[in-house]
Amino acid sequence: MARRLAAILAADVVGYSRLMGLDEAGTLAAFKAVKTELIDAAIAGHDGRIVKLMGDGILVEFSSVVSAVGCAVEIQRQLRERNEKLPPDRRLEFRVGVNIGEVIVEGEDIFGDGVNLAARLEGIAQPGGIAISSSARDHVGNRLDLVFEDMGEQKLKNIEKPIRVYSVSWEKKQISNGAAIAEERPSIAVLPFSNMSGDPEQDYFSDGITEDLITDLSKISGLFVVARHSAFTYKARPMKVQQIGAELGVAFILEGSVRKAGSRVRVTAQLISSKDGGHLWADRFDRELTDIFAIQDEMTHAIVEQLKVKLLPQEQQSIAQAPTGNVEAYTYYLRGRQFLLRGHKSYYELARRMFGKAVELDPLYARAYAGIADCDVFISLQTSTAISIESILATSARAIELDDQLAEAHASLGFALALAQRYGEAVKEFEKAIALDPNSFEAYYFYARSAFGQGDEEKAAALFRRAAEIKPDDYQTLCLLVPIYKALGREDESQAAAKEGLKRAERQLALELDNPRPAYLGASALLTVGDYERAREWTARALAIDPDDILVQYNVACIYARLGELEKALDLLERSLPRTGPEWTRWIRHDADLDSLRNHPRFHKILEQTK
């Protein structure tokens, strides 16, 4: 049975049995009218799909949780307006629950925990209200002008663990001076701390401090924190905090600087209101380098105190826990993260060495093991280097053994399990990663690659789309979405992904002159928008950068096949395919980019050589 990630809306009529007892014909007519005149249009307008009607209820699937919540709000708002014009005995009220999660697909129907949780949420929603899971709330972020009220953790029937639930309102809350509050949780963006060491090579350290602060603040359920990749788009961009706050949709900005010199470190930080630029808090920490974790802990607690956020006991413990007691190991880890985020095979190898050195210095450093596993997954996905599945399984499992709250470790373990064709276990790990960190690029990217490898293009498209939102400078997710949308018959979305992917790939090409990946992925996108001349130029550039790489040869072969230059395509396939494994060869047999070669005798001879 197929599986996919989906946003699910469950709704039913309040007091339906009582209404039917009072007036069966009138209630049925009222329900039919509401569905026809209101609900159907709202669902269609938000690209939803009615899965089934259940007497007094309805189950709807969406590819985006933003669309699901937007649809729920539209339905409840219009119902309220409609009911004001009707006598009380003819009014219908709905409860609505929204969740995002894994669903099992069987024909037109969907099942699974994701659906069950949506139904349970609907059951605890207020009449005329909307209840959503914490994962759904985190996906929505600040994209909708809504109020989210924390209902705390709820024990729901037949759901194993308590679930944090939020109620949704589209009406502004009023405070004493009449000003409106649009967001229940304080929202904050942590901007990249400035490196004040006078050495650009020390950027890794200031960036690492920033990332750790984002990670620590993201663990707090009472805060909405902008993802790392979105915040880092503002690095070295002098802008007013009011403009940044407006663009990111947050009320507060944290900015600061780091100066590292020998065994000393100085960190300054200031919390600023993005509304008026006023400073709420500022401090300077001048300590020994060994106190760096204590500094981060103090900053986190200062922010929590200023924003009047209540920490849960488990959050207090999680924030206070230092990742390692070895500062040198931490320094190597930060260098590794900097290399890993550059997204190029030579940097993946450098990053892996840095993480390995961190493990040597501290064999109990969970994040370093997770870093090694991440590197191995990216190397296996984006280079022709063979990586042992057992190696990824071992390092990611070791990271989780030491700290089971590391989202990146669960994501890497999920991908290794998928490679081992243990798909049920893989999905659980991916879902765990997303639950731990809804802003984890790795979790969505690895999950999407796994879904695509299993042929679930709908699920892969939704996951890649979310990954592209989390990391707004990443070209790969959008370029990979282009053929997926095309295969799904969503031509407009394919064109849009190609155009945006090209912009991102072009920027990356200018930054990484020795990386062929943006060139060949961008060339494929250029073909989609019909720019054949530039596609040839980018293709030639990819081959010139790394002519012997299998991935370059194969991807360029696909481009030549689409251009109708069949002999060039076959020449490159002849060079690359004999060096690939059986899994790759099986996938190639179904690659739509190679359809023009299917009837060519040389193509079948090349495939025979790979057996």
C-alpha positions as CSV (number, residue, x, y, z in Angstrom):
1,M,0.0,0.0,0.0
2,A,1.2,3.5,-0.9
3,R,2.0,6.1,1.8
4,R,2.3,9.8,1.6
5,L,2.5,12.9,3.8
6,A,-0.8,14.8,3.8
7,A,-2.7,17.5,5.7
8,I,-6.1,16.1,6.8
9,L,-9.2,18.0,7.8
10,A,-12.0,16.2,9.7
11,A,-15.3,18.0,10.4
12,D,-18.7,17.0,11.7
13,V,-22.0,18.7,12.7
14,V,-22.5,19.5,16.4
15,G,-25.5,17.7,17.9
16,Y,-26.4,16.0,14.6
17,S,-28.4,13.2,16.3
18,R,-30.5,15.7,18.3
19,L,-31.2,17.8,15.2
20,M,-32.2,14.7,13.2
21,G,-34.6,13.7,16.0
22,L,-36.2,17.1,15.9
23,D,-36.5,17.5,12.1
24,E,-34.9,14.8,10.0
25,A,-35.9,16.2,6.6
26,G,-35.0,19.8,7.5
27,T,-31.6,18.8,8.9
28,L,-30.7,16.7,5.9
29,A,-31.7,19.6,3.6
30,A,-29.7,22.1,5.6
31,F,-26.6,19.9,5.6
32,K,-26.9,19.4,1.8
33,A,-27.3,23.1,1.3
34,V,-24.2,24.0,3.4
35,K,-22.1,21.4,1.6
36,T,-23.2,22.4,-1.9
37,E,-23.2,26.2,-1.4
38,L,-20.3,26.6,1.0
39,I,-18.1,23.6,1.9
40,D,-17.5,22.3,-1.7
41,A,-16.4,25.8,-2.9
42,A,-14.1,26.3,0.1
43,I,-12.4,22.9,-0.5
44,A,-12.0,23.5,-4.2
45,G,-10.6,27.0,-3.6
46,H,-7.9,25.5,-1.4
47,D,-7.0,22.6,-3.7
48,G,-8.5,20.0,-1.3
49,R,-9.9,16.6,-2.1
50,I,-13.0,15.2,-0.4
51,V,-12.0,11.7,0.7
52,K,-15.4,10.6,2.0
53,L,-18.7,11.8,3.6
54,M,-19.6,10.1,6.9
55,G,-23.3,10.9,7.6
56,D,-22.8,14.1,9.6
57,G,-19.1,14.4,8.9
58,I,-16.5,14.9,6.1
59,L,-12.9,13.9,5.6
60,V,-10.7,16.1,3.3
61,E,-7.1,15.8,2.1
62,F,-4.8,18.7,1.2
63,S,-1.2,18.7,0.0
64,S,-0.5,21.8,2.2
65,V,-1.4,22.3,5.9
66,V,-1.6,26.0,5.2
67,S,-4.4,25.3,2.7
68,A,-6.1,22.9,5.1
69,V,-6.2,25.5,8.0
70,G,-7.1,28.2,5.5
71,C,-10.0,26.1,4.3
72,A,-11.2,25.3,7.8
73,V,-11.2,29.0,8.7
74,E,-13.1,29.9,5.6
75,I,-15.8,27.3,6.3
76,Q,-16.2,28.3,9.9
77,R,-16.3,32.0,9.1
78,Q,-18.9,31.6,6.4
79,L,-21.0,29.3,8.5
80,R,-21.0,31.9,11.3
81,E,-22.1,34.6,8.9
82,R,-24.8,32.2,7.4
83,N,-26.1,31.2,10.9
84,E,-26.6,34.8,11.9
85,K,-29.3,35.1,9.2
86,L,-31.1,31.9,10.2
87,P,-33.5,31.0,13.0
88,P,-31.7,29.0,15.8
89,D,-33.5,25.7,14.9
90,R,-32.1,25.8,11.3
91,R,-28.5,26.6,12.2
92,L,-25.7,24.0,11.7
93,E,-22.4,24.3,13.6
94,F,-19.3,22.3,12.8
95,R,-16.3,21.1,14.8
96,V,-13.1,20.9,12.8
97,G,-9.8,19.2,13.4
98,V,-6.6,19.5,11.3
99,N,-3.5,17.4,11.4
100,I,-0.5,16.7,9.2
101,G,1.0,13.3,9.1
102,E,1.6,10.0,7.2
103,V,-1.5,8.4,5.6
104,I,-1.9,5.0,4.0
105,V,-3.5,5.2,0.5
106,E,-5.9,2.6,-0.7
107,G,-7.7,3.6,-3.9
108,E,-9.4,6.9,-3.2
109,D,-9.5,6.3,0.5
110,I,-6.8,7.2,3.2
111,F,-6.1,5.6,6.6
112,G,-3.6,5.6,9.3
113,D,-2.5,7.6,12.4
114,G,-2.5,10.9,10.6
115,V,-6.3,10.5,9.8
116,N,-7.1,9.1,13.3
117,L,-5.5,12.1,15.0
118,A,-7.4,14.6,12.8
119,A,-10.6,12.9,13.9
120,R,-9.7,13.0,17.6
121,L,-8.8,16.7,17.2
122,E,-12.2,17.4,15.7
123,G,-13.8,15.7,18.7
124,I,-12.2,18.2,21.2
125,A,-12.8,21.3,19.1
126,Q,-15.3,23.8,20.4
127,P,-18.6,24.1,18.4
128,G,-17.8,26.5,15.6
129,G,-14.1,26.1,16.4
130,I,-10.9,24.5,14.9
131,A,-8.4,22.4,16.8
132,I,-5.0,21.6,15.2
133,S,-2.0,19.5,16.2
134,S,1.3,21.2,17.2
135,S,3.0,19.8,14.1
136,A,0.3,21.5,11.9
137,R,0.7,24.7,13.9
138,D,4.4,24.7,13.3
139,H,4.0,24.2,9.6
140,V,1.6,27.1,9.4
141,G,4.0,29.4,11.2
142,N,3.1,33.0,10.6
143,R,1.7,32.5,7.0
144,L,-1.9,33.0,8.1
145,D,-3.2,36.0,10.0
146,L,-4.7,33.9,12.8
147,V,-4.6,33.6,16.6
148,F,-3.4,30.2,18.0
149,E,-4.3,29.4,21.6
150,D,-2.2,26.7,23.3
151,M,-4.6,24.1,24.8
152,G,-1.7,22.2,26.3
153,E,-1.1,18.5,26.0
154,Q,-4.2,16.5,25.5
155,K,-4.7,12.7,26.0
156,L,-6.8,11.6,23.1
157,K,-8.6,8.3,22.7
158,N,-6.6,5.6,21.0
159,I,-3.6,7.9,20.6
160,E,-0.6,6.5,22.4
161,K,1.1,9.7,23.6
162,P,-0.4,13.1,24.7
163,I,-0.5,15.6,21.9
164,R,-0.1,19.4,22.2
165,V,-3.1,21.0,20.7
166,Y,-3.9,24.5,19.5
167,S,-7.3,26.1,18.9
168,V,-7.5,28.5,16.0
169,S,-9.4,31.8,15.8
170,W,-9.5,34.3,12.9
171,E,-10.6,37.1,15.2
172,K,-8.0,39.4,16.7
173,K,-7.7,39.4,20.5
174,Q,-8.1,42.8,22.1
175,I,-6.0,44.0,25.0
176,S,-6.7,46.9,27.3
177,N,-5.5,49.7,24.9
178,G,-7.5,48.3,22.0
179,A,-4.5,47.0,20.1
180,A,-4.9,43.6,18.3
181,I,-2.7,40.6,19.0
182,A,-2.4,38.3,15.9
183,E,-0.2,35.6,17.4
184,E,-0.5,33.8,20.7
185,R,3.1,32.6,20.8
186,P,5.9,35.2,20.7
187,S,7.7,35.0,17.4
188,I,11.4,35.5,17.0
189,A,14.2,35.4,14.4
190,V,17.8,34.9,15.4
191,L,20.0,36.7,12.9
192,P,23.5,35.4,12.2
193,F,25.8,36.8,14.8
194,S,28.6,38.9,13.5
195,N,32.2,37.6,13.5
196,M,34.2,40.3,15.3
197,S,37.5,38.3,15.4
198,G,39.0,40.0,12.4
199,D,39.5,36.6,10.7
200,P,36.9,35.5,8.2
201,E,37.9,31.9,8.9
202,Q,36.3,32.3,12.3
203,D,32.8,32.7,10.7
204,Y,32.2,29.0,11.5
205,F,32.2,29.8,15.2
206,S,29.9,32.8,15.2
207,D,27.5,30.9,12.8
208,G,27.7,27.9,15.1
209,I,26.7,30.0,18.1
210,T,23.7,31.3,16.1
211,E,22.6,27.9,15.0
212,D,22.8,26.6,18.6
213,L,20.6,29.5,19.8
214,I,18.1,28.7,17.1
215,T,18.1,25.1,18.1
216,D,17.7,25.8,21.8
217,L,14.9,28.3,21.3
218,S,13.1,26.0,18.8
219,K,12.8,23.4,21.6
220,I,10.5,25.8,23.5
221,S,6.8,25.1,22.6
222,G,5.8,28.6,23.7
223,L,7.9,30.2,21.0
224,F,7.7,30.4,17.2
225,V,11.3,30.5,15.9
226,V,12.2,31.2,12.2
227,A,14.2,28.3,10.6
228,R,18.0,28.6,10.4
229,H,18.1,28.7,6.6
230,S,15.6,31.6,6.4
231,A,17.4,33.6,9.1
232,F,20.8,33.1,7.4
233,T,19.6,34.7,4.2
234,Y,20.1,38.0,6.1
235,K,23.8,37.4,6.8
236,A,25.9,40.4,5.8
237,R,22.8,42.2,4.6
238,P,22.5,45.6,6.5
239,M,18.7,46.1,6.9
240,K,16.5,47.7,9.5
241,V,15.0,45.2,12.0
242,Q,11.5,46.5,11.1
243,Q,11.9,45.4,7.5
244,I,13.3,42.0,8.5
245,G,10.5,41.5,11.0
246,A,7.9,42.3,8.4
247,E,9.5,40.0,5.8
248,L,9.8,37.1,8.3
249,G,6.5,37.8,10.0
250,V,8.1,37.9,13.5
251,A,7.7,40.3,16.5
252,F,11.2,40.1,17.8
253,I,14.7,40.0,16.4
254,L,17.8,38.7,18.3
255,E,21.1,39.9,16.9
256,G,24.7,40.0,18.3
257,S,28.4,39.4,17.8
258,V,31.1,37.0,18.7
259,R,34.8,37.6,19.3
260,K,37.0,34.5,19.8
261,A,40.6,35.0,20.8
262,G,42.7,32.2,22.2
263,S,41.0,30.8,25.2
264,R,38.6,33.7,25.6
265,V,35.3,34.5,24.0
266,R,33.2,37.7,24.1
267,V,29.5,37.4,23.0
268,T,27.1,40.4,22.8
269,A,23.4,40.0,22.2
270,Q,20.4,42.3,22.0
271,L,16.7,41.5,21.7
272,I,14.8,44.0,19.6
273,S,11.2,44.7,18.9
274,S,10.6,44.5,15.1
275,K,7.7,46.9,15.5
276,D,9.6,50.0,16.6
277,G,13.2,48.9,16.8
278,G,13.3,49.3,20.6
279,H,15.7,47.2,22.7
280,L,14.1,44.9,25.2
281,W,17.3,43.4,26.5
282,A,21.0,43.5,25.9
283,D,24.0,41.9,27.5
284,R,27.7,41.2,27.0
285,F,29.4,37.9,28.1
286,D,33.2,38.0,28.4
287,R,34.3,34.5,29.5
288,E,36.7,31.6,29.1
289,L,35.9,29.6,26.0
290,T,35.0,26.6,28.2
291,D,32.0,28.7,29.4
292,I,30.5,28.9,25.9
293,F,27.6,26.5,26.7
294,A,26.8,28.4,29.9
295,I,26.7,31.7,27.8
296,Q,24.2,30.1,25.4
297,D,22.1,28.8,28.3
298,E,22.0,32.3,29.9
299,M,21.0,34.0,26.7
300,T,18.2,31.5,26.1
301,H,16.8,32.0,29.6
302,A,17.1,35.8,29.3
303,I,15.1,35.7,26.1
304,V,12.5,33.4,27.6
305,E,12.2,35.7,30.6
306,Q,11.8,38.9,28.5
307,L,9.2,37.3,26.3
308,K,7.4,35.9,29.4
309,V,7.4,32.4,28.0
310,K,6.7,29.5,30.4
311,L,9.2,26.6,30.1
312,L,7.9,23.0,30.5
313,P,10.0,20.8,32.8
314,Q,11.3,18.7,29.9
315,E,12.2,21.9,28.0
316,Q,14.1,23.3,31.0
317,Q,16.2,20.1,31.2
318,S,16.7,19.9,27.4
319,I,18.0,23.5,27.1
320,A,20.3,23.2,30.1
321,Q,22.1,20.0,28.8
322,A,25.5,20.8,27.2
323,P,26.1,18.7,24.0
324,T,29.7,18.0,25.0
325,G,32.1,18.7,27.8
326,N,35.0,19.1,25.3
327,V,35.3,22.6,23.8
328,E,37.8,21.4,21.2
329,A,35.4,18.7,20.1
330,Y,32.7,21.4,19.9
331,T,35.0,23.5,17.7
332,Y,35.5,20.7,15.3
333,Y,31.8,20.0,15.2
334,L,31.1,23.7,14.3
335,R,33.7,23.5,11.5
336,G,32.0,20.3,10.2
337,R,28.6,22.0,10.2
338,Q,29.9,24.9,8.2
339,F,31.4,22.6,5.6
340,L,28.2,20.4,5.5
341,L,26.0,23.4,4.8
342,R,28.0,24.3,1.7
343,G,26.5,21.4,-0.1
344,H,29.3,20.2,-2.3
345,K,31.0,16.8,-2.3
346,S,34.5,18.0,-1.4
347,Y,32.9,19.9,1.6
348,Y,31.0,16.8,2.6
349,E,34.2,14.9,2.8
350,L,35.8,17.7,4.8
351,A,32.8,17.9,7.1
352,R,33.0,14.2,7.7
353,R,36.6,14.5,8.8
354,M,35.7,17.3,11.2
355,F,32.9,15.3,12.8
356,G,35.2,12.3,13.0
357,K,37.8,14.4,14.9
358,A,35.0,15.6,17.3
359,V,34.1,11.9,18.0
360,E,37.7,11.1,18.6
361,L,37.9,13.8,21.2
362,D,34.5,13.0,22.8
363,P,33.2,9.4,22.0
364,L,29.9,10.4,23.6
365,Y,29.2,13.4,21.4
366,A,25.8,12.6,19.8
367,R,25.7,15.5,17.4
368,A,29.0,14.6,15.9
369,Y,27.8,11.0,15.1
370,A,24.7,12.6,13.6
371,G,26.9,14.8,11.5
372,I,28.8,11.8,10.1
373,A,25.6,10.1,9.2
374,D,24.3,13.3,7.5
375,C,27.5,13.5,5.5
376,D,27.3,9.9,4.4
377,V,23.7,10.3,3.2
378,F,24.5,13.5,1.2
379,I,27.6,11.8,-0.3
380,S,25.5,8.8,-1.3
381,L,22.8,11.0,-2.9
382,Q,24.9,13.7,-4.6
383,T,28.2,12.0,-5.5
384,S,29.3,8.8,-7.2
385,T,31.1,7.6,-4.0
386,A,29.7,4.3,-2.7
387,I,28.6,4.5,1.0
388,S,27.8,1.5,3.1
389,I,24.2,1.3,4.3
390,E,25.4,-0.4,7.4
391,S,27.7,2.5,8.1
392,I,24.9,5.0,8.0
393,L,22.7,2.7,10.1
394,A,25.4,2.4,12.7
395,T,26.4,6.0,13.1
396,S,22.8,7.4,13.1
397,A,21.8,4.6,15.6
398,R,24.7,5.5,17.8
399,A,23.7,9.2,17.8
400,I,20.1,8.3,18.8
401,E,21.4,6.0,21.5
402,L,23.2,9.0,23.0
403,D,20.5,11.5,22.4
404,D,17.2,10.4,20.9
405,Q,16.0,14.1,20.5
406,L,18.3,14.7,17.5
407,A,16.1,15.2,14.4
408,E,19.0,15.0,12.0
409,A,20.0,11.6,13.4
410,H,16.4,10.2,12.9
411,A,16.4,11.6,9.4
412,S,19.6,9.9,8.4
413,L,18.5,6.6,10.0
414,G,15.3,6.8,8.1
415,F,17.1,7.2,4.8
416,A,19.4,4.3,5.5
417,L,16.4,2.1,6.4
418,A,14.8,3.1,3.1
419,L,17.9,2.1,1.2
420,A,17.7,-1.2,3.0
421,Q,14.0,-1.4,1.8
422,R,12.7,-1.3,5.4
423,Y,10.2,1.3,4.4
424,G,7.8,1.0,7.4
425,E,10.6,1.6,9.8
426,A,12.0,4.4,7.6
427,V,8.7,6.3,7.6
428,K,8.5,6.2,11.4
429,E,12.0,7.7,11.7
430,F,11.2,10.5,9.2
431,E,8.1,11.3,11.0
432,K,10.0,11.4,14.3
433,A,12.5,13.7,12.8
434,I,9.8,16.1,11.6
435,A,8.0,16.0,15.0
436,L,11.3,16.9,16.8
437,D,12.2,19.7,14.3
438,P,9.5,20.9,11.8
439,N,12.2,23.1,10.3
440,S,14.7,20.3,9.6
441,F,15.7,20.6,5.9
442,E,17.5,17.2,6.1
443,A,14.3,15.5,7.4
444,Y,12.1,16.7,4.5
445,Y,14.9,16.3,1.9
446,F,15.8,12.7,2.8
447,Y,12.1,11.8,3.2
448,A,11.4,13.2,-0.2
449,R,14.2,11.3,-1.9
450,S,13.0,8.1,-0.2
451,A,9.4,8.7,-1.4
452,F,10.6,9.4,-4.9
453,G,12.7,6.3,-5.0
454,Q,9.6,4.3,-4.1
455,G,7.6,5.9,-6.9
456,D,5.3,8.0,-4.7
457,E,5.6,11.2,-6.6
458,E,2.7,13.0,-4.9
459,K,4.3,12.5,-1.5
460,A,7.8,13.4,-2.8
461,A,6.4,16.7,-4.3
462,A,4.8,17.8,-1.0
463,L,8.0,17.0,0.9
464,F,10.4,18.7,-1.6
465,R,8.1,21.7,-1.6
466,R,8.4,22.0,2.2
467,A,12.2,21.5,2.0
468,A,12.4,24.4,-0.5
469,E,10.4,26.6,1.9
470,I,12.7,25.8,4.8
471,K,15.9,26.5,2.8
472,P,15.1,29.4,0.5
473,D,18.6,29.4,-1.1
474,D,18.6,25.7,-2.1
475,Y,18.3,25.1,-5.8
476,Q,18.2,21.3,-5.7
477,T,14.8,20.8,-4.2
478,L,13.1,23.0,-6.8
479,C,15.1,21.6,-9.7
480,L,14.1,18.1,-8.6
481,L,10.5,19.1,-8.3
482,V,10.4,20.1,-12.0
483,P,10.2,16.6,-13.5
484,I,8.0,15.4,-10.6
485,Y,5.4,18.0,-11.2
486,K,5.6,17.3,-14.9
487,A,5.0,13.6,-14.3
488,L,2.0,14.4,-12.2
489,G,0.5,16.6,-15.0
490,R,1.0,19.8,-13.0
491,E,2.6,21.8,-15.8
492,D,2.1,25.2,-14.3
493,E,3.8,24.2,-11.1
494,S,6.6,22.5,-13.1
495,Q,7.3,25.8,-14.9
496,A,7.2,27.8,-11.7
497,A,9.6,25.5,-10.0
498,A,11.9,25.6,-13.0
499,K,12.0,29.4,-13.0
500,E,12.7,29.7,-9.3
501,G,15.1,26.8,-9.3
502,L,17.1,28.5,-12.1
503,K,17.4,31.7,-10.1
504,R,18.8,29.8,-7.1
505,A,21.1,27.6,-9.3
506,E,22.5,30.7,-11.0
507,R,23.4,32.2,-7.6
508,Q,25.0,29.0,-6.5
509,L,27.1,28.7,-9.7
510,A,28.6,32.1,-9.1
511,L,29.5,31.0,-5.5
512,E,30.9,27.5,-6.3
513,L,32.9,27.6,-9.5
514,D,34.0,24.0,-9.0
515,N,30.6,22.4,-8.3
516,P,28.9,20.8,-11.4
517,R,25.6,20.0,-9.7
518,P,23.9,23.5,-10.0
519,A,25.0,23.5,-13.7
520,Y,23.5,20.2,-14.7
521,L,20.3,20.5,-12.6
522,G,19.9,24.1,-13.8
523,A,20.4,22.9,-17.4
524,S,17.5,20.5,-17.0
525,A,15.3,23.3,-15.7
526,L,16.4,25.5,-18.6
527,L,15.0,22.8,-21.0
528,T,11.7,22.9,-19.2
529,V,11.3,26.7,-19.8
530,G,12.5,26.3,-23.4
531,D,15.9,28.0,-23.2
532,Y,17.8,25.4,-25.2
533,E,20.9,27.5,-25.9
534,R,21.6,28.2,-22.3
535,A,20.9,24.6,-21.4
536,R,23.7,23.6,-23.8
537,E,26.0,26.1,-22.2
538,W,25.3,25.0,-18.7
539,T,25.6,21.3,-19.7
540,A,29.1,22.0,-21.2
541,R,30.0,23.8,-18.0
542,A,29.1,20.8,-15.9
543,L,31.1,18.5,-18.1
544,A,34.1,20.8,-18.0
545,I,34.0,21.0,-14.2
546,D,34.0,17.3,-13.5
547,P,34.0,15.2,-16.8
548,D,34.7,11.9,-15.0
549,D,32.0,12.0,-12.3
550,I,29.3,9.4,-12.9
551,L,26.5,11.7,-11.8
552,V,27.6,14.4,-14.1
553,Q,27.9,12.0,-17.0
554,Y,24.4,10.5,-16.4
555,N,22.6,13.8,-15.9
556,V,24.2,15.3,-18.9
557,A,23.3,12.2,-20.9
558,C,19.6,12.8,-19.9
559,I,19.9,16.4,-21.1
560,Y,21.3,15.3,-24.4
561,A,18.6,12.8,-24.8
562,R,15.9,15.5,-24.3
563,L,17.7,17.7,-26.8
564,G,17.6,14.9,-29.3
565,E,21.4,14.4,-29.4
566,L,21.1,10.7,-29.0
567,E,24.7,9.6,-29.8
568,K,26.2,12.1,-27.3
569,A,23.7,10.8,-24.7
570,L,24.6,7.1,-25.4
571,D,28.4,7.9,-25.3
572,L,28.0,9.3,-21.8
573,L,25.7,6.5,-20.6
574,E,28.3,4.0,-21.9
575,R,30.9,5.6,-19.7
576,S,28.8,5.9,-16.6
577,L,26.4,3.0,-16.3
578,P,28.9,0.1,-16.1
579,R,30.2,1.8,-12.9
580,T,26.8,2.0,-11.2
581,G,25.0,-0.5,-9.0
582,P,21.9,-2.6,-9.6
583,E,19.6,-0.3,-7.7
584,W,20.6,2.6,-9.9
585,T,20.3,0.6,-13.1
586,R,16.7,-0.5,-12.2
587,W,15.8,3.2,-11.6
588,I,17.3,4.2,-15.0
589,R,15.1,1.7,-16.8
590,H,12.1,3.9,-15.9
591,D,13.7,7.4,-16.2
592,A,11.4,9.5,-18.5
593,D,14.3,11.7,-19.6
594,L,15.7,8.7,-21.4
595,D,12.5,7.7,-23.3
596,S,14.0,8.8,-26.6
597,L,16.7,6.1,-26.3
598,R,14.4,3.2,-25.4
599,N,14.3,1.8,-28.9
600,H,17.9,2.4,-29.7
601,P,20.0,-0.9,-29.8
602,R,23.0,0.7,-28.1
603,F,20.9,1.6,-25.1
604,H,19.9,-2.0,-24.4
605,K,23.5,-3.2,-24.9
606,I,24.7,-0.6,-22.3
607,L,22.1,-1.8,-19.8
608,E,23.2,-5.4,-20.4
609,Q,26.7,-4.5,-19.4
610,T,25.5,-3.4,-15.9
611,K,24.1,-6.8,-15.0
